[in-house]
């Protein structure tokens, strides 16, 4: 049963990583589309919008990576910290 829970945990982390990597790029490109359509700014606005979206997605992915590694370090510390008692029998 432990294998299934670890596998499901890894799949959810992978999908969260994928979504957090793609979402800022789509949001920035949607903003660029709106600026191009309604504000009349030229098509050049897509280029900086794409790079700003990539920068945002890398920051979100890096923060997720730091959070996951911090959680794994805490779990490792819990596993190493074993309390032993003397047997008085």
N, C-alpha and C positions, 0 to 999 in steps of 0.2 A: 504494500500500500504506500510506503514511503516513496517508492520509485514513481508512482503515478502523481503524487503531490508535487514532487520535485519537477517532473516533466511539465505539469500544468503551470507551475510557477514560472518556469523558464519560457514557456510559450507566451504567457501573458506579459512577461517582461519584454520579450522580443516584439510583440505587437505594439506595446506601449512605446518602445523605442522607435519603431517604424512610424507610428502616427505622430510622435513628437518631432520626428525628423521632417516629415512631409508637410505638416500643417502650417508652419510659418511661411514656407515658400508659397503655398497656395493662397494664404491670406495676403501676402505682399503682392502677388500677381493679380489677385482680385482687386486690390486697391489700385494697382497700375491700370487695370482695365477700366475701372470707374473713372480714374483721372483722364484716361484717353478718350473715353466715350462722352462724358458729361462736362468735363472742364476744358476739353479741347487741346490738351497737352499732346505733343507728338508721340510717336511710337518708341522714341528713344528712352522713355521712362521705364520700359520693361527691363532694360539692362541693369540699372542700379537697383530696381525693385527685386530682381532675381538675386543679386548679390546680398542685399540686405536680408532677404528671406533665408538665404543659405547661412548667413551669420547668425541669425536668430535660431535657426534649427540646430546649428552646431552648439550654440550655448545651451539650449534646452537639452540636447542629447548629452552634453558634458555634465550638466547638473544631475541628470538621471543616472549617469555612470557613477558619479561621486556618491550619490545616495545609495546605490546598490552595493558599491564596494564598502561603504561605511557600515551598512547593514550586515554584510558578510563578515566584516572584522568583528562586529559585536557578537555575532553568533559564534565565531571562533574563540573569542575570549570566554564566552559562557561555557563552551565545551572544555576548554583547558582549565577552567576554574572549578576543580572538583574538591569538595570538602570530604575529608576522610576522618573517621572517628576510630578511636581505639576500641578493640574488642576486649571486653572484660570477662570473658567466659573462660 
